[in-house]
């Protein structure tokens, strides 16, 4: 009973997070952000399973903002991984 849009969004964000951690050599700060994003995505999934769709959406938005912040950092490897 999961929305196709939610599943797609979650898969897209997760793939970006995994790309960042696999392809780039992140700094400790970037590693902390990737960890925070992973935690937010797990939280969003759990909230969604509990039927708390609005809260899950907010967690997704927060994760997306963190991903965008990583991209703004200008690190060529991180930006390339986020593309």
DRENTORKOL-3810 file (N, C-alpha, C; in nm, 4 decimals):
REM DRENTORKOL-3810
@n.u->0.0809; n.v->-0.1189; n.w->0.0000; ca.u->0.0000; ca.v->0.0000; ca.w->0.0000; c.u->0.0852; c.v->0.1253; c.w->0.0000
@n.u->0.2059; n.v->0.1141; n.w->-0.0529; ca.u->0.2895; ca.v->0.2330; ca.w->-0.0589; c.u->0.2651; c.v->0.3053; c.w->-0.1899
@n.u->0.2674; n.v->0.4341; n.w->-0.1803; ca.u->0.2494; ca.v->0.5186; ca.w->-0.2978; c.u->0.3675; c.v->0.5010; c.w->-0.3920
@n.u->0.3433; n.v->0.4892; n.w->-0.5221; ca.u->0.4544; ca.v->0.4783; ca.w->-0.6164; c.u->0.5476; c.v->0.5994; c.w->-0.6098
@n.u->0.4917; n.v->0.7175; n.w->-0.5895; ca.u->0.5734; ca.v->0.8382; ca.w->-0.5793; c.u->0.6649; c.v->0.8305; c.w->-0.4579
@n.u->0.6108; n.v->0.7858; n.w->-0.3443; ca.u->0.6916; ca.v->0.7752; ca.w->-0.2225; c.u->0.8039; c.v->0.6747; c.w->-0.2423
@n.u->0.7728; n.v->0.5599; n.w->-0.3010; ca.u->0.8751; ca.v->0.4576; ca.w->-0.3241; c.u->0.9821; c.v->0.5095; c.w->-0.4199
@n.u->0.9393; n.v->0.5789; n.w->-0.5245; ca.u->1.0353; ca.v->0.6350; ca.w->-0.6199; c.u->1.1240; c.v->0.7387; c.w->-0.5515
@n.u->1.0635; n.v->0.8283; n.w->-0.4739; ca.u->1.1401; ca.v->0.9322; ca.w->-0.4043; c.u->1.2401; c.v->0.8706; c.w->-0.3082
@n.u->1.1960; n.v->0.7729; n.w->-0.2340; ca.u->1.2830; ca.v->0.7070; ca.w->-0.1378; c.u->1.3977; c.v->0.6361; c.w->-0.2094
@n.u->1.3676; n.v->0.5672; n.w->-0.3190; ca.u->1.4712; ca.v->0.4974; ca.w->-0.3951; c.u->1.5702; c.v->0.5963; c.w->-0.4554
@n.u->1.5206; n.v->0.7077; n.w->-0.5063; ca.u->1.6079; ca.v->0.8088; ca.w->-0.5654; c.u->1.7013; c.v->0.8680; c.w->-0.4616
@n.u->1.6475; n.v->0.9055; n.w->-0.3493; ca.u->1.7298; ca.v->0.9651; ca.w->-0.2440; c.u->1.8301; c.v->0.8637; c.w->-0.1906
@n.u->1.7865; n.v->0.7407; n.w->-0.1711; ca.u->1.8765; ca.v->0.6376; ca.w->-0.1227; c.u->1.9894; c.v->0.6118; c.w->-0.2212
@n.u->1.9586; n.v->0.6104; n.w->-0.3496; ca.u->2.0634; ca.v->0.5873; ca.w->-0.4487; c.u->2.1644; c.v->0.7016; c.w->-0.4499
@n.u->2.1176; n.v->0.8226; n.w->-0.4282; ca.u->2.2094; ca.v->0.9367; ca.w->-0.4220; c.u->2.2999; c.v->0.9242; c.w->-0.2997
@n.u->2.2414; n.v->0.8875; n.w->-0.1876; ca.u->2.3201; ca.v->0.8710; ca.w->-0.0651; c.u->2.4250; c.v->0.7623; c.w->-0.0838
@n.u->2.3853; n.v->0.6517; n.w->-0.1428; ca.u->2.4794; ca.v->0.5426; ca.w->-0.1646; c.u->2.5874; c.v->0.5824; c.w->-0.2637
@n.u->2.5517; n.v->0.6589; n.w->-0.3643; ca.u->2.6503; ca.v->0.7060; ca.w->-0.4616; c.u->2.7530; c.v->0.7952; c.w->-0.3946
@n.u->2.7066; n.v->0.8829; n.w->-0.3095; ca.u->2.7971; ca.v->0.9730; ca.w->-0.2399; c.u->2.8945; c.v->0.8930; c.w->-0.1545
@n.u->2.8437; n.v->0.7964; n.w->-0.0825; ca.u->2.9314; ca.v->0.7211; ca.w->0.0068; c.u->3.0225; c.v->0.6262; c.w->-0.0692
@n.u->2.9816; n.v->0.5778; n.w->-0.1866; ca.u->3.0615; ca.v->0.4811; ca.w->-0.2608; c.u->3.1623; c.v->0.5464; c.w->-0.3542
@n.u->3.1290; n.v->0.6573; n.w->-0.4171; ca.u->3.2142; ca.v->0.7152; ca.w->-0.5204; c.u->3.3063; c.v->0.8251; c.w->-0.4708
@n.u->3.2661; n.v->0.8959; n.w->-0.3713; ca.u->3.3447; ca.v->1.0092; ca.w->-0.3260; c.u->3.4265; c.v->0.9715; c.w->-0.2036
@n.u->3.5288; n.v->1.0481; n.w->-0.1811; ca.u->3.6070; ca.v->1.0332; ca.w->-0.0594; c.u->3.5648; c.v->1.1470; c.w->0.0328
@n.u->3.4549; n.v->1.1285; n.w->0.1033; ca.u->3.3989; ca.v->1.2391; ca.w->0.1809; c.u->3.4834; c.v->1.2738; c.w->0.3041
@n.u->3.4737; n.v->1.4000; n.w->0.3413; ca.u->3.5367; ca.v->1.4462; ca.w->0.4646; c.u->3.4559; c.v->1.3922; c.w->0.5819
@n.u->3.5065; n.v->1.4143; n.w->0.7007; ca.u->3.4324; ca.v->1.3689; ca.w->0.8199; c.u->3.2966; c.v->1.4391; c.w->0.8295
@n.u->3.2939; n.v->1.5660; n.w->0.7918; ca.u->3.1676; ca.v->1.6399; ca.w->0.7958; c.u->3.0681; c.v->1.5820; c.w->0.6939
@n.u->3.1193; n.v->1.5506; n.w->0.5745; ca.u->3.0333; ca.v->1.4924; ca.w->0.4721; c.u->2.9860; c.v->1.3537; c.w->0.5144
@n.u->3.0734; n.v->1.2770; n.w->0.5781; ca.u->3.0339; ca.v->1.1451; ca.w->0.6284; c.u->2.9228; c.v->1.1589; c.w->0.7313
@n.u->2.9337; n.v->1.2609; n.w->0.8165; ca.u->2.8298; ca.v->1.2849; ca.w->0.9170; c.u->2.6973; c.v->1.3194; c.w->0.8496
@n.u->2.7022; n.v->1.3995; n.w->0.7430; ca.u->2.5801; ca.v->1.4347; ca.w->0.6703; c.u->2.5182; c.v->1.3115; c.w->0.6038
@n.u->2.6019; n.v->1.2286; n.w->0.5439; ca.u->2.5517; ca.v->1.1058; ca.w->0.4803; c.u->2.4857; c.v->1.0171; c.w->0.5853
@n.u->2.5460; n.v->1.0071; n.w->0.7016; ca.u->2.4883; ca.v->0.9278; ca.w->0.8101; c.u->2.3544; c.v->0.9867; c.w->0.8552
@n.u->2.3486; n.v->1.1187; n.w->0.8657; ca.u->2.2245; ca.v->1.1856; ca.w->0.9054; c.u->2.1149; c.v->1.1632; c.w->0.8012
@n.u->2.1526; n.v->1.1669; n.w->0.6740; ca.u->2.0562; ca.v->1.1429; ca.w->0.5662; c.u->2.0036; c.v->1.0007; c.w->0.5743
@n.u->2.0930; n.v->0.9067; n.w->0.5961; ca.u->2.0525; ca.v->0.7666; ca.w->0.6077; c.u->1.9548; c.v->0.7478; c.w->0.7237
@n.u->1.9843; n.v->0.8114; n.w->0.8349; ca.u->1.8962; ca.v->0.8039; ca.w->0.9520; c.u->1.7589; c.v->0.8637; c.w->0.9211
@n.u->1.7589; n.v->0.9774; n.w->0.8520; ca.u->1.6317; ca.v->1.0410; ca.w->0.8154; c.u->1.5493; c.v->0.9530; c.w->0.7223
@n.u->1.6160; n.v->0.8873; n.w->0.6280; ca.u->1.5443; ca.v->0.8002; ca.w->0.5343; c.u->1.4858; c.v->0.6787; c.w->0.6060
@n.u->1.5608; n.v->0.6246; n.w->0.6997; ca.u->1.5094; ca.v->0.5127; ca.w->0.7797; c.u->1.3886; c.v->0.5587; c.w->0.8603
@n.u->1.4008; n.v->0.6763; n.w->0.9206; ca.u->1.2899; ca.v->0.7322; ca.w->0.9994; c.u->1.1679; c.v->0.7541; c.w->0.9103
@n.u->1.1903; n.v->0.8091; n.w->0.7918; ca.u->1.0792; ca.v->0.8339; ca.w->0.6994; c.u->1.0090; c.v->0.7036; c.w->0.6629
@n.u->1.0865; n.v->0.6010; n.w->0.6354; ca.u->1.0276; ca.v->0.4714; ca.w->0.6027; c.u->0.9456; c.v->0.4154; c.w->0.7175
@n.u->0.9981; n.v->0.4260; n.w->0.8383; ca.u->0.9256; ca.v->0.3771; ca.w->0.9553; c.u->0.7970; c.v->0.4560; c.w->0.9787
@n.u->0.8053; n.v->0.5875; n.w->0.9640; ca.u->0.6856; ca.v->0.6708; ca.w->0.9811; c.u->0.5806; c.v->0.6371; c.w->0.8754
@n.u->0.6248; n.v->0.6154; n.w->0.7548; ca.u->0.5321; ca.v->0.5815; ca.w->0.6470; c.u->0.4622; c.v->0.4489; c.w->0.6757
@n.u->0.5380; n.v->0.3516; n.w->0.7242; ca.u->0.4799; ca.v->0.2211; ca.w->0.7587; c.u->0.3773; c.v->0.2342; c.w->0.8705
@n.u->0.3964; n.v->0.3329; n.w->0.9566; ca.u->0.3029; ca.v->0.3566; ca.w->1.0672; c.u->0.1826; c.v->0.4400; c.w->1.0235
@n.u->0.1797; n.v->0.4775; n.w->0.8969; ca.u->0.0694; ca.v->0.5575; ca.w->0.8457; c.u->0.0831; c.v->0.7058; c.w->0.8752
@n.u->0.1994; n.v->0.7476; n.w->0.9178; ca.u->0.2229; ca.v->0.8884; ca.w->0.9493; c.u->0.2851; c.v->0.9562; c.w->0.8265
@n.u->0.2027; n.v->0.9682; n.w->0.7244; ca.u->0.2514; ca.v->1.0151; ca.w->0.5945; c.u->0.3046; c.v->1.1572; c.w->0.5968
@n.u->0.2395; n.v->1.2458; n.w->0.6685; ca.u->0.2849; ca.v->1.3844; ca.w->0.6735; c.u->0.4224; c.v->1.3930; c.w->0.7384
@n.u->0.4414; n.v->1.3200; n.w->0.8479; ca.u->0.5707; ca.v->1.3207; ca.w->0.9160; c.u->0.6779; c.v->1.2553; c.w->0.8287
@n.u->0.6414; n.v->1.1510; n.w->0.7576; ca.u->0.7357; ca.v->1.0855; ca.w->0.6660; c.u->0.7777; c.v->1.1825; c.w->0.5564
@n.u->0.6835; n.v->1.2568; n.w->0.5043; ca.u->0.7133; ca.v->1.3554; ca.w->0.4009; c.u->0.8083; c.v->1.4630; c.w->0.4503
@n.u->0.7896; n.v->1.5057; n.w->0.5741; ca.u->0.8793; ca.v->1.6063; ca.w->0.6314; c.u->1.0209; c.v->1.5509; c.w->0.6466
@n.u->1.0331; n.v->1.4252; n.w->0.6856; ca.u->1.1655; ca.v->1.3636; ca.w->0.6980; c.u->1.2330; c.v->1.3545; c.w->0.5609
@n.u->1.1542; n.v->1.3224; n.w->0.4582; ca.u->1.2074; ca.v->1.3168; ca.w->0.3221; c.u->1.2552; c.v->1.4558; c.w->0.2788
@n.u->1.1761; n.v->1.5585; n.w->0.3080; ca.u->1.2149; ca.v->1.6954; ca.w->0.2724; c.u->1.3450; c.v->1.7349; c.w->0.3416
@n.u->1.3585; n.v->1.6968; n.w->0.4676; ca.u->1.4798; ca.v->1.7291; ca.w->0.5417; c.u->1.6009; c.v->1.6563; c.w->0.4815
@n.u->1.5812; n.v->1.5299; n.w->0.4444; ca.u->1.6893; ca.v->1.4535; ca.w->0.3811; c.u->1.7279; c.v->1.5182; c.w->0.2475
@n.u->1.6294; n.v->1.5588; n.w->0.1715; ca.u->1.6556; ca.v->1.6220; ca.w->0.0426; c.u->1.7346; c.v->1.7517; c.w->0.0617
@n.u->1.7004; n.v->1.8289; n.w->0.1624; ca.u->1.7719; ca.v->1.9536; ca.w->0.1897; c.u->1.9183; c.v->1.9249; c.w->0.2240
@n.u->1.9419; n.v->1.8202; n.w->0.2994; ca.u->2.0791; ca.v->1.7832; ca.w->0.3341; c.u->2.1567; c.v->1.7379; c.w->0.2104
@n.u->2.0906; n.v->1.6649; n.w->0.1221; ca.u->2.1555; ca.v->1.6221; ca.w->-0.0025; c.u->2.1920; c.v->1.7435; c.w->-0.0864
@n.u->2.1009; n.v->1.8391; n.w->-0.0962; ca.u->2.1276; ca.v->1.9611; ca.w->-0.1726; c.u->2.2438; c.v->2.0399; c.w->-0.1112
@n.u->2.2500; n.v->2.0412; n.w->0.0216; ca.u->2.3595; ca.v->2.1104; ca.w->0.0890; c.u->2.4933; c.v->2.0454; c.w->0.0535
@n.u->2.4976; n.v->1.9129; n.w->0.0487; ca.u->2.6201; ca.v->1.8438; ca.w->0.0093; c.u->2.6616; c.v->1.8842; c.w->-0.1319
@n.u->2.5652; n.v->1.8955; n.w->-0.2202; ca.u->2.5941; ca.v->1.9316; ca.w->-0.3596; c.u->2.6469; c.v->2.0739; c.w->-0.3699
@n.u->2.5989; n.v->2.1619; n.w->-0.2848; ca.u->2.6413; ca.v->2.3020; ca.w->-0.2883; c.u->2.7845; c.v->2.3201; c.w->-0.2413
@n.u->2.8375; n.v->2.2219; n.w->-0.1703; ca.u->2.9718; ca.v->2.2333; ca.w->-0.1157; c.u->3.0788; c.v->2.2523; c.w->-0.2211
@n.u->3.0503; n.v->2.2160; n.w->-0.3447; ca.u->3.1446; ca.v->2.2370; ca.w->-0.4524; c.u->3.2504; c.v->2.1288; c.w->-0.4672
@n.u->3.2509; n.v->2.0294; n.w->-0.3799; ca.u->3.3457; ca.v->1.9203; ca.w->-0.3928; c.u->3.3132; c.v->1.8440; c.w->-0.5212
@n.u->3.4078; n.v->1.8429; n.w->-0.6140; ca.u->3.3820; ca.v->1.7856; ca.w->-0.7460; c.u->3.3367; c.v->1.6401; c.w->-0.7389
@n.u->3.3968; n.v->1.5611; n.w->-0.6507; ca.u->3.3580; ca.v->1.4196; ca.w->-0.6398; c.u->3.2178; c.v->1.4061; c.w->-0.5832
@n.u->3.1852; n.v->1.4856; n.w->-0.4841; ca.u->3.0520; ca.v->1.4788; ca.w->-0.4244; c.u->2.9473; c.v->1.5268; c.w->-0.5239
@n.u->2.9734; n.v->1.6387; n.w->-0.5914; ca.u->2.8787; ca.v->1.6903; ca.w->-0.6902; c.u->2.8571; c.v->1.5889; c.w->-0.8016
@n.u->2.9647; n.v->1.5297; n.w->-0.8513; ca.u->2.9526; ca.v->1.4285; ca.w->-0.9570; c.u->2.8691; c.v->1.3097; c.w->-0.9093
@n.u->2.8889; n.v->1.2673; n.w->-0.7862; ca.u->2.8124; ca.v->1.1554; ca.w->-0.7314; c.u->2.6643; c.v->1.1893; c.w->-0.7163
@n.u->2.6336; n.v->1.3163; n.w->-0.6943; ca.u->2.4947; ca.v->1.3580; ca.w->-0.6762; c.u->2.4212; c.v->1.3780; c.w->-0.8081
@n.u->2.4938; n.v->1.3862; n.w->-0.9201; ca.u->2.4289; ca.v->1.4100; ca.w->-1.0489; c.u->2.3459; c.v->1.2938; c.w->-1.0943
END
